[in-house]
Amino acid sequence: MERSYENYIGVFDSGVGGISVLKECAALLPHEDFLFYGDSAHNPYGDKTPEEVLSLSMAAMEEMIRGGVKALVIACNTATSIAGKDLRAKYETETFPVIGIEPAVKPAALDDSGSRILVMATANTLSQDKYYHLIEHWGSNHTIIPLPCVGLAQRIEQGNLDGEDLMELLEHLLSPYVGKVDSIVLGCTHYPFIKKQISQIMGSDVPLFDGGAGTARELKRRLGVAGLLSDSRENGRIVFRSSVNTEEELRLYQWMYGQPIEE
């Protein structure tokens, strides 16, 4: 990093999707400083080999660690599923937490909406042991339907969330399940940005679950255990960085978050 980000919390994703997790973290921890890094130059991770995902994730985290962050959030389901174990083994210590994210199968299973749960995610996330362990533990009394959403994260990455082509893609993916599922797990951090569009197709009575809030709570817990919570009473700063190092890309990140770009 060109600047020092000592005592910032690093939040990493393959692109803009992790901003949905950043929003949850910043809302729960308003006095913390955050550095968000999106690897949009290599998005999407969902169609890459495990070796590529691990290499890209490690490169991004190394850069954030060099900047001086005090904790890291892997705000990407694919990166957590494929590389989370290795990333924790390499970087995590008692005083340097590394927090991942997982599809919100548990809260969906504990909800009383019904037993038919659709899990929207990348093909990579749905193929990993982490996902199967979640299903085995929390989904035994439910019908879990995996839906690999090829191309969806990449389309969200472009912005223009009200574009006709995005709705066409969603209708192609979701129309077979209209009226046939009771709840939906958004197993990619890009997908919370299109909750409105998903509900337009599936119905507003079908609840949507994502892992952002749970990740934020775990971050706060781990910071507290490590004695790393900020004692500031001022609102924290949020800085955006991207592997696509252009003003246009940073403005897209900014637009997704909804605040002025950090100068």
SULQUI-V611908 format. One record per backbone hydrogen bond with DSSP energy under -0.5 kcal/mol. CO is the residue of the C=O (numbers start at 1). NH is the residue of the N-H. E is the energy in kcal/mol with one decimal. If there is no record, write none. Layout:
BEGIN
co=CO nh=NH e=E
co=CO nh=NH e=E
END
This chain:
BEGIN
co=5 nh=8 e=-2.0
co=8 nh=10 e=-0.6
co=8 nh=70 e=-3.0
co=8 nh=71 e=-0.7
co=9 nh=35 e=-2.5
co=10 nh=73 e=-2.7
co=11 nh=37 e=-2.9
co=12 nh=75 e=-2.4
co=13 nh=39 e=-2.4
co=16 nh=19 e=-2.1
co=17 nh=20 e=-2.2
co=18 nh=22 e=-2.5
co=19 nh=23 e=-2.3
co=20 nh=24 e=-1.1
co=21 nh=25 e=-2.6
co=22 nh=26 e=-3.0
co=23 nh=27 e=-1.8
co=24 nh=28 e=-1.9
co=25 nh=29 e=-2.3
co=29 nh=32 e=-1.7
co=30 nh=236 e=-3.0
co=33 nh=9 e=-2.5
co=34 nh=36 e=-0.5
co=34 nh=239 e=-2.6
co=35 nh=11 e=-2.9
co=36 nh=241 e=-2.6
co=37 nh=13 e=-2.0
co=38 nh=40 e=-1.2
co=38 nh=243 e=-2.2
co=39 nh=42 e=-1.9
co=40 nh=43 e=-0.7
co=45 nh=48 e=-1.8
co=46 nh=124 e=-0.7
co=49 nh=53 e=-2.4
co=50 nh=54 e=-2.4
co=51 nh=55 e=-2.2
co=52 nh=56 e=-2.7
co=53 nh=57 e=-2.4
co=54 nh=58 e=-2.4
co=55 nh=59 e=-2.1
co=56 nh=60 e=-2.1
co=57 nh=61 e=-2.4
co=58 nh=62 e=-2.6
co=59 nh=63 e=-1.7
co=60 nh=64 e=-1.8
co=61 nh=65 e=-2.6
co=62 nh=66 e=-2.2
co=63 nh=67 e=-1.1
co=64 nh=69 e=-1.4
co=65 nh=68 e=-1.5
co=67 nh=5 e=-4.4
co=68 nh=7 e=-1.4
co=71 nh=10 e=-2.8
co=72 nh=74 e=-0.5
co=72 nh=99 e=-2.9
co=73 nh=12 e=-2.9
co=73 nh=75 e=-1.2
co=74 nh=76 e=-1.0
co=76 nh=80 e=-2.5
co=77 nh=81 e=-2.8
co=78 nh=82 e=-2.4
co=79 nh=83 e=-2.7
co=79 nh=84 e=-0.8
co=80 nh=84 e=-1.3
co=83 nh=87 e=-2.8
co=84 nh=88 e=-2.5
co=85 nh=89 e=-2.1
co=86 nh=90 e=-1.8
co=87 nh=91 e=-2.4
co=88 nh=92 e=-1.7
co=93 nh=96 e=-1.2
co=96 nh=93 e=-1.5
co=97 nh=72 e=-2.3
co=99 nh=74 e=-3.4
co=103 nh=105 e=-2.5
co=104 nh=108 e=-1.4
co=105 nh=109 e=-2.6
co=106 nh=110 e=-2.3
co=107 nh=111 e=-1.0
co=115 nh=117 e=-0.8
co=115 nh=143 e=-2.8
co=116 nh=118 e=-0.5
co=116 nh=182 e=-2.9
co=116 nh=183 e=-1.5
co=117 nh=119 e=-0.5
co=117 nh=145 e=-3.2
co=118 nh=120 e=-0.7
co=118 nh=185 e=-3.3
co=119 nh=121 e=-0.5
co=119 nh=147 e=-3.0
co=120 nh=187 e=-3.2
co=121 nh=149 e=-2.7
co=122 nh=126 e=-2.0
co=123 nh=127 e=-0.8
co=124 nh=127 e=-0.8
co=124 nh=128 e=-0.5
co=125 nh=128 e=-1.0
co=128 nh=131 e=-0.6
co=128 nh=132 e=-1.6
co=129 nh=133 e=-2.7
co=130 nh=134 e=-1.7
co=131 nh=135 e=-2.3
co=132 nh=136 e=-2.6
co=133 nh=137 e=-2.3
co=134 nh=138 e=-2.9
co=134 nh=139 e=-0.5
co=135 nh=139 e=-2.0
co=139 nh=142 e=-1.9
co=142 nh=144 e=-0.8
co=143 nh=117 e=-2.7
co=143 nh=145 e=-0.6
co=144 nh=146 e=-0.6
co=145 nh=119 e=-2.9
co=147 nh=121 e=-1.9
co=147 nh=149 e=-0.6
co=148 nh=150 e=-1.3
co=149 nh=152 e=-1.7
co=149 nh=153 e=-0.6
co=151 nh=155 e=-1.7
co=152 nh=156 e=-2.4
co=153 nh=157 e=-2.0
co=155 nh=158 e=-1.3
co=156 nh=159 e=-2.1
co=160 nh=163 e=-1.7
co=163 nh=167 e=-1.6
co=164 nh=168 e=-2.3
co=165 nh=169 e=-2.1
co=166 nh=170 e=-2.5
co=167 nh=171 e=-2.7
co=168 nh=172 e=-2.1
co=169 nh=173 e=-2.2
co=170 nh=174 e=-3.1
co=171 nh=175 e=-2.1
co=174 nh=177 e=-2.6
co=175 nh=178 e=-1.1
co=177 nh=180 e=-2.3
co=177 nh=181 e=-0.6
co=182 nh=207 e=-0.7
co=183 nh=118 e=-2.5
co=184 nh=186 e=-0.5
co=184 nh=209 e=-2.6
co=185 nh=120 e=-2.7
co=185 nh=187 e=-1.2
co=186 nh=211 e=-0.5
co=188 nh=191 e=-1.4
co=190 nh=193 e=-1.4
co=191 nh=194 e=-2.4
co=192 nh=195 e=-1.2
co=194 nh=198 e=-2.4
co=195 nh=199 e=-2.7
co=196 nh=200 e=-1.8
co=197 nh=201 e=-1.1
co=198 nh=202 e=-3.0
co=199 nh=203 e=-2.3
co=203 nh=206 e=-1.5
co=205 nh=207 e=-0.8
co=207 nh=184 e=-2.4
co=209 nh=186 e=-3.7
co=211 nh=215 e=-2.1
co=212 nh=216 e=-2.2
co=213 nh=217 e=-2.2
co=214 nh=218 e=-2.1
co=215 nh=219 e=-2.4
co=216 nh=220 e=-2.3
co=217 nh=221 e=-2.3
co=218 nh=222 e=-2.6
co=219 nh=223 e=-2.5
co=220 nh=224 e=-2.0
co=221 nh=225 e=-2.3
co=222 nh=226 e=-2.0
co=223 nh=228 e=-3.2
co=223 nh=229 e=-0.6
co=224 nh=227 e=-1.0
co=237 nh=34 e=-2.9
co=239 nh=36 e=-3.2
co=241 nh=38 e=-2.1
co=243 nh=245 e=-1.0
co=244 nh=246 e=-2.3
co=246 nh=250 e=-2.1
co=247 nh=251 e=-2.1
co=248 nh=252 e=-1.7
co=249 nh=253 e=-2.2
co=250 nh=254 e=-2.5
co=251 nh=255 e=-2.7
co=252 nh=256 e=-2.4
co=253 nh=257 e=-1.9
co=254 nh=258 e=-3.5
co=254 nh=259 e=-1.2
END
